[in-house]
């Protein structure tokens, strides 16, 4: 087993088998996200308060009532033997790295924690709350066609791309956690090679992956796969009390009750309401982990579709494409009654887009509340034309045109106000450097504030009656902001039902902003929550960097951006809003999924390039300064013909940066000049003086050594730079190489150096500068 980390710290994990791969993924995840894994374990066990104190009690009470740990354990016991071994291998890796309290079922609990609030039941509570206080008509008035937040995913058919093969791209929109809910990883063994986004604490690659011949991505289908029912006297099948341990305080008793419908998960503060939650997972004792291995092993759209037969929840839109040119948009998961779920195929000239929207009438089986079609329509518009590649596809994800708020601009009062004049001339772009976007946002925020202050909405300004855990779904400002583009088109209904004069409030908002206009740009008020980076986009843009009334910090948005090019992972790109990746994530330029690649030298094609390299003054130690291009070609043609020699061109993000050569010391004459061992492999590395490799040499060496030691026959790498090549010898010292003898070889005096398999396994990827 081996791991190397690319220049951005992404682990590329190799194992001899799927079980070994799972072990190593678990171990590496602890190295990268150990504190996060322990926190998620405590979430799953309902024991968070034992560490964080009183602030964790609300979650622990919910987790106990929902039976998260019990469901995870039940679901693990129902898995097939191979999937159990896969999950257990991951847990063994986690435990070997020091987190010894993990149980075989813990990854299932972590997965459930990430999704139990990723469906509709909190919004059902909100709608009940509105209806109880203001009536059914107001509840329906607040129901715009969907919630603003969601995700984007699309696939472009091969007939529209430069390579002739499909491209999938998108970005999941969630709360920005630190560290994030996903982790980039590449998993390689004899039977699979998959790069993608994994939930830390869960083995494999789940929602977003590129497996070489096939790639997939998801958005939330917004389905009503959870069913919340108010408990009004039906028999409780089981009732017990558990104590939640609280750091620094007395334990808190929590009543656990189960009805025939499901566990009782929600109580109101007054003790008058209780709600039971049914989910497909709870009903079947299945969390869908039977899909994980088939997804990793998939080689085609058909394979992915077959794997998704085991998917349970959440119900997702899946976008899938393969190198055969097939495109598929499939809704997968389980719902009460097992209705047939939408499925749409596409051809080479098609584009399939999902943005949590109602794609067509077949989606009515899922829910009544989809995301509005703004993002879907805008993405479809942007994807017109041909010649698409990964760079252009990534640019679509950063489109900052404000999509939903045309109704506000249309409703602006007839006025000589400079605010009105500026907004009517505005191009609608929520660019970080735009002062007009800042002006628009100021008017919008003031209008939301005025509507929220309306007397009729006073009952909705009260604290959430179902506890702080559900309070985010009861934020009146967010609910009003979500509904306002819709409400502005129905001013008469708003006046009749709420006694709110929206045109008058908008005129007041304009006057208020005119009296105290914002200074600066949108990016000065719209900043990434974790480091203050100015962000373009807005809630209702394709670049859905979510705005929340009363805050200048963006707490929700694209937690990753990815482009899966089926022409090859070396063409694919991704980024996450973490550490050094934030600038490229925000700009949408993204990073290569495979930063380095190797391909055999083609003497006819590469001779001129190599000649240019090896005849430069800095290449004196390569010993080819006097060669002609034709002679260079002949040398590499000879190497290609020898079974004990190899020569590969090294590329960084597609740019050639050097030559990597190997030889067998048991055959090559160099082996006669040192004490050979079984399993030795000789290596020569030439790196060009190219800006493309600046600062990447240690990471490149890690990549090359990971590839070498993947061969179980290799136990030691032998290097012999010229003794006068101080730079190469200094690099080997930094990597931890063992220096051997200085020997006079034909044509040079060499310093032998050795890197062993034991060194690789103990040191892992060499440290980066």
C-alpha distance (Angstrom), angle and dihedral (degrees) to the residues before:
residue distance angle dihedral
X1 . . .
X2 3.80 . .
X3 3.77 141.6 .
X4 3.75 131.5 -160.8
X5 3.77 127.0 -178.2
X6 3.75 121.1 -142.3
X7 3.81 122.3 -134.0
X8 3.82 90.2 -79.6
X9 3.79 95.1 49.1
X10 3.82 97.1 -103.8
X11 3.83 108.7 151.4
X12 3.80 117.8 -127.3
X13 3.79 104.0 -162.4
X14 3.82 125.4 -160.6
X15 3.78 127.9 -171.5
X16 3.77 137.6 170.1
X17 3.81 92.2 -124.5
X18 3.78 140.5 7.7
X19 3.81 90.4 -97.0
X20 3.82 92.0 51.6
X21 3.79 89.5 46.3
X22 3.81 91.1 54.0
X23 3.81 90.9 49.9
X24 3.78 92.4 50.6
X25 3.82 92.6 45.5
X26 3.80 89.4 54.0
X27 3.79 92.4 48.6
X28 3.79 94.1 46.9
X29 3.80 92.2 47.0
X30 3.80 90.1 57.4
X31 3.81 89.5 51.8
X32 3.81 90.8 52.6
X33 3.81 102.4 32.2
X34 3.83 108.3 13.9
X35 3.80 97.0 139.6
X36 3.79 91.1 46.4
X37 3.82 91.4 51.6
X38 3.77 92.2 52.8
X39 3.79 91.5 48.1
X40 3.80 91.0 50.9
X41 3.81 91.1 48.2
X42 3.79 89.4 54.5
X43 3.80 89.9 48.3
X44 3.78 90.0 53.3
X45 3.79 93.7 47.7
X46 3.81 94.4 44.4
X47 3.80 90.7 -120.5
X48 3.81 101.9 115.5
X49 3.82 93.7 115.1
X50 3.79 90.2 59.7
X51 3.81 86.4 71.2
X52 3.81 107.4 24.9
X53 3.80 99.3 33.6
X54 3.79 128.6 -141.0
X55 3.81 94.9 -6.2
X56 3.80 89.6 68.0
X57 3.81 97.7 52.3
X58 3.80 96.1 87.5
X59 3.80 92.5 54.3
X60 3.81 93.6 43.2
X61 3.80 91.2 52.0
X62 3.80 90.3 51.4
X63 3.82 93.5 45.9
X64 3.80 91.4 50.8
X65 3.80 92.9 46.5
X66 3.80 92.1 47.6
X67 3.78 90.7 47.7
X68 3.80 94.2 -132.0
X69 3.80 95.6 163.0
X70 3.80 93.3 43.4
X71 3.81 92.4 49.6
X72 3.82 91.1 47.8
X73 3.79 91.4 51.6
X74 3.81 92.2 46.3
X75 3.81 91.9 48.2
X76 3.81 92.3 48.9
X77 3.80 91.4 52.7
X78 3.82 89.3 53.6
X79 3.81 95.6 54.5
X80 3.78 122.4 107.2
X81 3.81 115.5 -99.9
X82 3.82 96.3 -103.8
X83 3.80 94.1 50.6
X84 3.81 89.8 47.0
X85 3.81 88.5 53.4
X86 3.81 90.0 48.4
X87 3.81 93.3 51.6
X88 3.79 92.6 41.2
X89 3.81 90.1 51.2
X90 3.80 89.8 55.3
X91 3.80 90.8 50.0
X92 3.80 90.6 48.3
X93 3.81 88.0 55.5
X94 3.80 90.8 49.6
X95 3.80 91.1 49.2
X96 3.81 92.5 45.8
X97 3.81 87.6 55.8
X98 3.80 90.9 56.4
X99 3.81 108.4 -89.1
X100 3.79 94.3 114.1
X101 3.82 99.1 168.1
X102 3.79 94.2 69.8
X103 3.79 114.4 117.3
X104 3.83 127.9 -153.9
X105 3.81 89.3 -103.3
X106 3.82 96.8 46.3
X107 3.86 95.0 97.3
X108 3.80 88.8 57.4
X109 3.80 90.4 52.5
X110 3.82 90.6 49.1
X111 3.82 90.3 51.5
X112 3.81 91.3 49.6
X113 3.81 92.1 49.1
X114 3.81 89.4 56.0
X115 3.81 92.9 53.3
X116 3.78 112.4 29.4
X117 3.82 90.0 88.7
X118 3.79 93.5 36.7
X119 3.78 92.9 88.2
X120 3.76 136.7 61.4
X121 3.78 110.9 -79.7
X122 3.86 97.4 97.0
X123 3.81 88.8 53.7
X124 3.81 89.2 50.2
X125 3.81 87.0 57.8
X126 3.82 90.0 49.4
X127 3.80 93.2 50.8
X128 3.80 90.5 47.9
X129 3.81 88.6 51.1
X130 3.83 92.3 51.6
X131 3.80 93.1 45.4
X132 3.78 93.2 48.7
X133 3.82 92.8 53.0
X134 3.80 104.1 30.4
X135 3.80 107.2 17.1
X136 3.77 138.8 -109.7
X137 3.79 95.4 -70.2
X138 3.82 92.4 58.0
X139 3.79 90.5 45.3
X140 3.79 88.9 55.7
X141 3.79 90.9 43.4
X142 3.80 89.7 59.3
X143 3.79 89.9 48.7
X144 3.75 102.1 94.4
X145 3.79 114.6 176.3
X146 3.74 92.0 -75.9
X147 3.75 145.6 -38.6
X148 3.80 119.0 -63.7
X149 3.78 99.1 -126.6
X150 3.75 123.4 76.2
X151 3.78 141.5 105.1
X152 3.78 139.2 -78.1
X153 3.80 127.4 -133.7
X154 3.76 131.2 161.4
X155 3.78 141.2 164.5
X156 3.79 126.3 -149.1
X157 3.79 115.9 -152.4
X158 3.79 119.5 -120.6
X159 3.79 91.7 -111.2
X160 3.81 87.6 68.1
X161 3.83 99.6 44.9
X162 3.77 130.9 83.5
X163 3.80 92.4 -123.9
X164 3.80 96.5 47.0
X165 3.81 90.9 -121.1
X166 3.83 128.6 100.0
X167 3.79 125.9 -91.4
X168 3.82 124.0 -152.1
X169 3.80 120.1 -163.4
X170 3.76 138.6 166.1
X171 3.77 149.7 118.2
X172 3.80 131.5 -119.2
X173 3.80 112.9 -132.7
X174 3.79 116.1 -145.0
X175 3.79 141.0 130.8
X176 3.80 111.8 -58.4
X177 3.79 104.3 -114.4
X178 3.78 125.1 -177.5
X179 2.94 108.6 -104.6
X180 3.78 96.2 21.5
X181 3.77 130.2 -106.8
X182 3.82 90.4 -114.6
X183 3.79 132.4 50.8
X184 3.80 125.9 -157.9
X185 3.79 113.7 -124.4
X186 3.79 142.4 157.7
X187 3.81 118.8 -148.4
X188 3.80 121.2 -162.8
X189 3.80 133.7 176.8
X190 3.79 135.5 139.4
X191 3.81 94.0 -75.5
X192 3.81 103.5 36.4
X193 3.79 145.5 25.6
X194 3.80 114.5 -170.0
X195 3.79 131.4 165.6
X196 3.77 119.6 -169.0
X197 3.77 151.6 103.3
X198 3.80 118.6 -55.4
X199 3.77 132.2 -172.7
X200 3.81 106.1 -115.5
X201 3.79 103.7 -113.9
X202 3.82 95.5 31.1
X203 3.83 123.1 90.3
X204 3.77 123.1 -124.6
X205 3.80 128.4 11.1
X206 3.78 113.9 -61.7
X207 3.81 122.5 175.2
X208 3.81 103.7 12.2
X209 3.79 124.3 34.1
X210 3.80 146.5 146.9
X211 3.80 112.2 -153.8
X212 3.79 97.6 177.2
X213 3.80 101.0 -106.6
X214 3.82 94.7 37.1
X215 3.81 136.8 27.6
X216 3.78 134.5 -170.7
X217 3.81 142.9 -171.1
X218 3.79 137.9 176.5
X219 3.76 145.9 -146.6
X220 3.78 125.8 -169.6
X221 3.82 109.6 -91.4
X222 3.85 90.2 -149.6
X223 3.82 88.1 -130.5
X224 3.79 124.1 168.1
X225 3.78 91.3 -125.0
X226 3.81 90.7 141.0
X227 3.79 119.4 67.0
X228 3.78 120.2 -156.7
X229 3.78 117.8 -162.6
X230 3.77 128.0 -176.1
X231 3.79 111.7 -122.9
X232 3.79 105.5 -125.1
X233 3.76 104.0 166.3
X234 3.80 105.4 -51.6
X235 3.76 113.7 143.5
X236 3.78 118.6 -82.1
X237 3.78 107.1 -133.0
X238 3.77 95.2 -160.9
X239 3.78 134.9 10.4
X240 3.79 130.4 179.9
X241 3.79 140.5 147.6
X242 3.79 124.8 -122.1
X243 3.78 128.6 -171.8
X244 3.80 118.0 -126.9
X245 3.78 109.9 -148.4
X246 3.82 112.4 -132.4
X247 3.79 122.6 -163.1
X248 3.79 109.3 -120.5
X249 3.81 95.1 3.7
X250 3.78 143.1 67.2
X251 3.81 118.9 -76.6
X252 3.81 116.3 -91.4
X253 3.82 119.1 -132.8
X254 3.80 115.7 -130.9
X255 3.79 123.9 -167.4
X256 3.80 113.8 -135.0
X257 3.80 116.2 -159.9
X258 3.80 134.6 168.9
X259 3.78 129.2 -163.7
X260 3.77 129.7 -171.4
X261 3.81 87.5 -96.8
X262 3.82 94.6 53.2
X263 3.79 143.6 -78.0
X264 3.80 118.4 -33.2
X265 3.80 101.1 -115.3
X266 3.82 106.7 162.2
X267 3.81 133.4 51.7
X268 3.78 127.0 175.6
X269 3.78 121.5 -124.3
X270 3.81 92.8 -109.6
X271 3.79 92.4 54.6
X272 3.81 92.0 -124.0
X273 3.80 99.0 109.3
X274 3.78 133.2 52.5
X275 3.78 126.8 175.3
X276 3.80 130.6 -158.3
X277 3.80 120.7 -151.5
X278 3.79 125.4 -145.3
X279 3.80 118.6 -165.6
X280 3.80 131.2 171.6
X281 3.78 90.0 -120.2
X282 3.80 93.4 53.2
X283 3.79 91.8 45.7
X284 3.81 95.8 50.0
X285 3.79 100.1 28.7
X286 3.80 87.3 -125.9
X287 3.81 129.2 122.5
X288 3.80 95.6 -175.6
X289 3.80 97.2 -107.1
X290 3.79 88.4 138.2
X291 3.82 86.0 79.7
X292 3.82 95.9 59.2
X293 3.81 101.4 80.4
X294 3.82 95.4 39.1
X295 3.82 88.5 52.1
X296 3.81 91.5 52.9
X297 3.80 90.8 48.2
X298 3.80 95.5 45.2
X299 3.79 117.5 125.6
X300 3.80 100.8 172.8
X301 3.79 144.5 24.3
X302 3.80 87.5 -98.0
X303 3.82 90.5 55.8
X304 3.81 92.2 51.2
X305 3.79 91.7 47.5
X306 3.80 89.6 50.7
X307 3.81 91.0 49.4
X308 3.80 90.6 51.6
X309 3.79 91.1 61.6
X310 3.81 84.3 81.9
X311 3.84 94.6 48.6
X312 3.81 114.0 114.4
X313 3.79 114.8 171.3
X314 2.90 152.4 46.6
X315 3.78 94.2 28.8
X316 3.79 103.8 -125.1
X317 3.77 141.4 -173.4
X318 3.81 104.8 -121.3
X319 3.81 120.5 -157.5
X320 3.81 111.2 -162.8
X321 3.81 134.9 175.1
X322 3.78 136.5 167.6
X323 3.78 141.2 -164.3
X324 3.81 89.0 -98.9
X325 3.81 86.2 69.8
X326 3.82 97.9 -110.4
X327 3.80 118.6 146.1
X328 3.80 124.8 -164.6
X329 3.79 136.7 180.0
X330 3.78 106.4 -169.4
X331 3.79 131.3 170.1
X332 3.81 108.2 -142.0
X333 3.78 133.7 -175.9
X334 3.77 138.9 68.3
X335 3.79 131.1 -72.0
X336 3.77 134.1 177.4
X337 3.80 109.0 -76.2
X338 3.83 92.1 15.5
X339 3.83 95.9 -109.0
X340 3.81 117.8 -168.4
X341 3.81 107.4 -90.7
X342 3.81 126.0 -141.3
X343 3.79 119.7 -85.8
X344 3.83 126.0 -179.3
X345 3.80 126.5 -178.7
X346 3.78 124.9 -158.8
X347 3.76 137.3 -160.9
X348 3.82 135.4 -140.5
X349 3.81 94.2 -79.7
X350 3.81 95.6 45.0
X351 3.77 135.1 99.0
X352 3.81 119.3 -153.7
X353 3.81 116.5 -161.9
X354 3.79 132.0 -176.1
X355 3.80 124.7 -178.6
X356 3.84 100.8 160.9
X357 3.78 88.0 -78.5
X358 3.80 137.3 135.9
X359 3.80 97.5 -95.1
X360 3.81 94.4 -172.1
X361 3.80 140.7 -36.2
X362 3.81 92.4 -67.9
X363 3.81 87.9 71.4
X364 3.82 92.1 65.4
X365 3.81 88.1 89.4
X366 3.81 89.1 69.0
X367 3.81 105.8 54.8
X368 3.80 146.0 -51.1
X369 3.82 94.5 -114.9
X370 3.78 114.2 72.9
X371 3.75 129.0 153.4
X372 3.78 112.8 -88.4
X373 3.82 113.6 -95.9
X374 3.82 95.0 -114.1
X375 3.80 97.7 103.8
X376 3.80 94.1 40.5
X377 3.81 92.5 50.4
X378 3.79 93.3 46.2
X379 3.83 93.1 49.3
X380 3.81 90.2 48.7
X381 3.80 89.8 51.0
X382 3.81 92.2 48.8
X383 3.81 92.3 50.1
X384 3.79 94.1 63.9
X385 3.79 116.5 125.7
X386 3.78 135.4 28.9
X387 3.79 140.3 -88.8
X388 3.79 96.0 69.1
X389 3.80 121.8 173.9
X390 3.80 134.9 171.9
X391 3.80 94.7 -88.9
X392 3.80 93.9 54.3
X393 3.80 92.2 43.3
X394 3.81 90.5 54.3
X395 3.81 90.3 52.3
X396 3.81 90.1 60.9
X397 3.80 89.5 63.5
X398 3.80 91.8 60.4
X399 3.80 96.7 51.9
X400 3.81 105.8 137.7
X401 3.81 102.9 -169.2
X402 3.82 109.8 136.0
X403 3.79 103.7 -121.9
X404 3.78 111.1 177.6
X405 3.76 105.7 41.8
X406 3.78 101.9 70.6
X407 3.80 85.6 107.8
X408 3.82 89.7 64.8
X409 3.78 92.4 49.8
X410 3.80 90.7 46.8
X411 3.82 90.1 51.6
X412 3.81 95.9 51.4
X413 3.81 110.4 130.3
X414 3.77 122.3 -107.2
X415 3.74 97.0 -101.6
X416 3.76 142.8 140.9
X417 3.78 88.6 -131.7
X418 3.82 112.4 134.7
X419 3.82 86.9 -136.0
X420 3.80 90.7 62.5
X421 3.80 92.1 45.4
X422 3.79 92.7 50.5
X423 3.80 94.0 47.0
X424 3.80 92.8 48.5
X425 3.80 89.2 52.9
X426 3.83 93.7 44.6
X427 3.81 117.6 114.6
X428 3.81 92.6 -138.7
X429 3.80 94.6 -116.3
X430 3.80 116.8 143.2
X431 3.79 91.2 -154.8
X432 3.79 117.3 162.9
X433 3.82 90.7 -124.4
X434 3.81 95.1 48.5
X435 3.80 119.9 113.6
X436 3.81 90.5 -173.3
X437 3.81 90.6 57.8
X438 3.79 88.2 53.0
X439 3.80 89.5 52.2
X440 3.80 92.1 49.8
X441 3.80 90.7 48.8
X442 3.80 91.1 50.9
X443 3.83 92.0 53.7
X444 3.78 91.2 45.8
X445 3.80 93.3 48.9
X446 3.80 92.1 49.0
X447 3.81 91.5 48.7
X448 3.82 91.3 51.0
X449 3.80 89.2 49.1
X450 3.80 92.1 51.8
X451 3.81 93.6 47.7
X452 3.81 91.7 48.4
X453 3.81 89.3 53.1
X454 3.81 92.3 56.9
X455 3.84 111.9 123.2
X456 3.80 92.4 -127.6
X457 3.79 90.6 62.2
X458 3.79 95.0 52.0
X459 3.85 93.5 108.7
X460 3.80 89.6 56.7
X461 3.78 91.8 54.0
X462 3.79 90.5 66.2
X463 3.82 117.7 102.9
X464 3.79 116.2 -85.3
X465 3.82 106.6 -80.7
X466 3.81 91.6 -146.6
X467 3.79 99.3 61.4
X468 3.78 136.9 -93.8
X469 3.81 92.5 -67.1
X470 3.81 90.0 70.0
X471 3.80 97.1 34.1
X472 3.84 95.3 102.3
X473 3.81 89.6 65.5
X474 3.84 89.8 52.4
X475 3.81 97.6 52.3
X476 3.80 100.4 131.1
X477 3.79 94.5 -158.3
X478 3.80 92.0 55.6
X479 3.82 91.8 45.5
X480 3.80 92.6 49.9
X481 3.81 92.2 45.1
X482 3.79 89.7 50.3
X483 3.78 93.1 51.0
X484 3.82 100.0 37.9
X485 3.83 99.2 87.8
X486 3.79 86.1 55.8
X487 3.83 94.9 41.3
X488 3.79 92.0 51.4
X489 3.80 88.0 63.0
X490 3.83 91.0 52.8
X491 3.82 104.0 45.8
X492 3.81 93.3 148.1
X493 3.82 92.4 55.6
X494 3.78 90.6 47.1
X495 3.81 91.0 51.6
X496 3.79 92.6 46.8
X497 3.81 97.4 46.1
X498 3.79 102.4 32.6
X499 3.82 104.3 19.4
X500 3.81 86.9 -124.1
X501 3.81 118.5 142.8
X502 3.80 101.0 -152.3
X503 3.84 96.9 -176.5
X504 3.80 89.8 52.5
X505 3.80 92.3 47.4
X506 3.80 90.3 48.9
X507 3.80 90.4 52.1
X508 3.81 88.9 50.5
X509 3.80 90.9 49.1
X510 3.82 90.3 52.1
X511 3.81 91.7 49.4
X512 3.80 92.4 47.2
X513 3.81 92.2 51.2
X514 3.80 91.0 45.3
X515 3.80 88.4 55.3
X516 3.80 92.4 50.0
X517 3.81 107.5 20.1
X518 3.81 119.0 -170.0
X519 3.77 118.1 -105.9
X520 3.76 122.9 -144.6
X521 3.78 132.2 16.5
X522 3.78 137.4 -48.0
X523 3.81 90.4 -106.0
X524 3.80 90.6 59.1
X525 3.82 88.0 61.5
X526 3.78 98.9 31.6
X527 3.78 106.6 61.3
X528 3.80 136.0 158.5
X529 3.77 107.7 -98.1
X530 3.80 96.7 -131.4
X531 3.80 104.2 47.8
X532 3.81 107.4 4.4
X533 3.82 96.1 -111.3
X534 3.84 108.9 166.0
X535 3.80 109.3 -114.0
X536 3.77 133.6 -157.0
X537 3.78 120.1 -145.0
X538 3.77 133.6 50.9
X539 3.79 141.3 -137.0
X540 3.79 92.9 -76.8
X541 3.80 98.6 41.6
X542 3.78 128.1 93.2
X543 3.80 82.2 -113.8
X544 3.80 88.0 62.3
X545 3.78 100.8 -167.3
X546 3.77 95.1 162.9
X547 3.79 121.8 -122.7
X548 3.80 119.3 -153.8
X549 3.81 122.6 -168.2
X550 3.78 112.6 -106.2
X551 3.80 96.2 22.0
X552 3.77 135.5 88.6
X553 3.80 93.2 -167.2
X554 3.79 120.7 92.3
X555 3.79 105.4 -133.3
X556 3.80 98.2 167.0
X557 3.77 133.1 45.7
X558 3.81 143.5 90.2
X559 3.81 105.9 -8.0
X560 3.81 88.0 -171.8
X561 3.79 139.0 4.2
X562 3.78 121.9 -150.2
X563 3.80 141.6 173.3
X564 3.82 116.4 -164.6
X565 3.81 109.1 -162.4
X566 3.80 110.8 -165.3
X567 3.81 88.0 -155.5
X568 3.81 85.2 76.1
X569 3.76 144.1 -47.6
X570 3.79 88.3 -109.7
X571 3.83 86.0 68.9
X572 3.80 93.2 45.9
X573 3.78 124.8 97.9
X574 3.79 141.3 -164.1
X575 3.80 144.5 163.6
X576 3.78 140.4 -179.1
X577 3.82 130.4 -153.4
X578 3.78 93.3 -106.0
X579 3.81 133.2 115.0
X580 3.80 113.1 -51.9
X581 3.81 93.0 3.9
X582 3.83 96.0 65.6
X583 3.85 95.9 90.3
X584 3.82 95.1 51.5
X585 3.81 91.4 40.4
X586 3.80 91.4 52.9
X587 3.81 93.4 44.7
X588 3.81 93.7 44.1
X589 3.81 93.1 -129.0
X590 3.82 90.5 118.4
X591 3.81 130.5 -173.4
X592 3.80 132.5 -89.1
X593 3.80 115.2 -92.9
X594 3.81 87.7 -147.1
X595 3.81 104.9 34.8
X596 3.81 92.1 179.8
X597 3.79 130.5 35.1
X598 3.80 135.5 177.7
X599 3.80 126.2 -147.2
X600 3.81 128.9 170.5
X601 3.78 113.7 -94.5
X602 3.81 111.3 -102.6
X603 3.84 102.7 -148.2
X604 3.79 94.6 -156.2
X605 3.79 94.7 46.2
X606 3.82 100.4 36.0
X607 3.81 104.8 35.9
X608 3.83 95.4 94.3
X609 3.82 92.6 48.6
X610 3.80 93.8 47.0
X611 3.79 91.5 45.7
X612 3.80 89.9 54.0
X613 3.80 89.4 52.1
X614 3.80 100.4 44.2
X615 3.79 95.8 45.7
X616 3.81 94.2 53.7
X617 3.83 115.5 107.7
X618 3.83 93.0 -110.9
X619 3.84 89.7 57.9
X620 3.81 94.8 65.9
X621 3.80 92.1 118.2
X622 3.81 92.5 56.4
X623 3.81 88.6 71.2
X624 3.81 99.1 -137.4
X625 3.79 101.7 98.9
X626 3.82 93.8 120.5
X627 3.80 97.2 46.7
X628 3.80 123.8 112.8
X629 3.83 121.6 -134.8
X630 3.79 89.3 -103.9
X631 3.80 91.8 52.7
X632 3.80 91.0 48.7
X633 3.80 88.8 53.4
X634 3.82 91.0 49.7
X635 3.82 91.9 50.5
X636 3.80 92.9 52.8
X637 3.78 91.9 43.3
X638 3.82 87.3 56.0
X639 3.82 91.2 49.0
X640 3.81 90.6 51.0
X641 3.83 89.6 55.0
X642 3.82 95.8 52.2
X643 3.82 116.9 88.3
X644 3.81 92.9 -151.6
X645 3.83 94.7 50.9
X646 3.80 133.8 66.6
X647 3.79 135.2 178.0
X648 3.79 124.9 -168.1
X649 3.77 133.7 -178.0
X650 3.82 111.4 -125.8
X651 3.80 116.9 -142.9
X652 3.78 130.1 -168.8
X653 3.82 110.7 -156.1
X654 3.78 88.1 -21.7
X655 3.83 95.7 -49.0
X656 3.85 116.2 116.6
X657 3.81 109.0 -120.2
X658 3.79 106.6 162.0
X659 3.80 154.4 -26.5
X660 3.80 126.2 -88.9
X661 3.81 115.1 -163.8
X662 3.79 130.9 179.9
X663 3.81 133.8 -169.1
X664 3.78 136.7 -177.7
X665 3.85 108.5 -115.5
X666 3.80 89.5 -157.2
X667 3.81 88.0 67.2
X668 3.79 105.7 22.3
X669 3.80 119.5 83.5
X670 3.83 91.0 -121.9
X671 3.79 87.2 72.3
X672 3.80 89.4 69.0
X673 3.82 91.8 64.9
X674 3.81 100.4 62.1
X675 3.81 139.4 30.7
X676 3.81 103.1 -79.1
X677 3.80 123.4 -149.2
X678 3.80 131.5 -164.7
X679 3.80 109.1 -93.0
X680 3.81 95.9 30.3
X681 3.81 117.7 146.7
X682 3.79 121.6 -171.1
X683 3.81 118.7 -140.0
X684 3.80 135.5 -166.6
X685 3.80 119.9 -173.1
X686 3.79 126.2 -172.1
X687 3.80 118.5 -175.4
X688 3.78 120.9 -164.8
X689 3.78 122.5 -131.3
X690 3.79 91.9 -108.4
X691 3.80 130.4 142.5
X692 3.81 88.6 -136.3
X693 3.80 90.4 75.0
X694 3.80 97.7 41.3
X695 3.80 110.0 138.9
X696 3.80 93.1 -2.4
X697 3.80 102.4 94.8
X698 3.83 97.5 103.0
X699 3.81 91.4 46.9
X700 3.80 90.1 47.1
X701 3.80 90.7 51.8
X702 3.79 88.9 50.8
X703 3.81 89.7 52.5
X704 3.81 92.9 49.0
X705 3.80 94.2 46.6
X706 3.80 91.8 47.4
X707 3.78 88.4 55.4
X708 3.80 93.1 46.8
X709 3.79 95.5 49.2
X710 3.79 91.8 47.3
X711 3.80 84.0 80.9
X712 3.82 103.7 81.8
X713 3.82 89.6 -151.7
X714 3.82 91.3 66.3
X715 3.80 114.1 86.6
X716 3.79 101.2 157.6
X717 3.81 137.0 23.4
X718 3.80 116.0 -142.7
X719 3.79 120.9 -153.6
X720 3.80 127.8 177.9
X721 3.82 113.0 -176.7
X722 3.79 120.2 177.4
X723 3.80 108.2 -82.4
X724 3.81 88.3 -125.4
X725 3.83 92.4 54.4
X726 3.80 94.7 99.2
X727 3.79 94.8 172.4
X728 3.81 94.7 56.2
X729 3.79 93.4 45.1
X730 3.82 91.1 48.4
X731 3.81 89.7 52.0
X732 3.81 91.1 51.0
X733 3.80 90.2 50.6
X734 3.81 90.6 52.0
X735 3.79 90.2 50.6
X736 3.79 91.0 54.2
X737 3.80 98.4 -109.6
X738 3.80 119.0 165.7
X739 3.81 109.8 -121.3
X740 3.77 116.8 -135.9
X741 3.78 133.5 -175.3
X742 3.78 127.8 -36.2
X743 3.81 106.2 -121.2
X744 3.77 135.8 -178.1
X745 3.83 105.5 -121.7
X746 3.79 125.6 -178.2
X747 3.78 103.7 -73.7
X748 3.82 99.5 3.3
X749 3.77 147.9 36.3
X750 3.80 104.8 -114.4
X751 3.78 136.4 -157.5
X752 3.81 107.5 -145.4
X753 3.81 116.1 -143.5
X754 3.80 132.1 177.4
X755 3.81 137.4 -152.6
X756 3.81 113.9 -169.4
X757 3.78 133.2 -156.6
X758 3.82 88.6 -117.8
X759 3.79 88.8 54.9
X760 3.79 90.2 51.0
X761 3.79 95.2 48.3
X762 3.80 93.7 45.7
X763 3.79 98.3 40.7
X764 3.79 99.3 34.1
X765 3.77 113.2 -165.6
X766 3.81 110.6 1.1
X767 3.80 114.3 -105.9
X768 3.78 119.5 -87.1
X769 3.76 121.3 -128.5
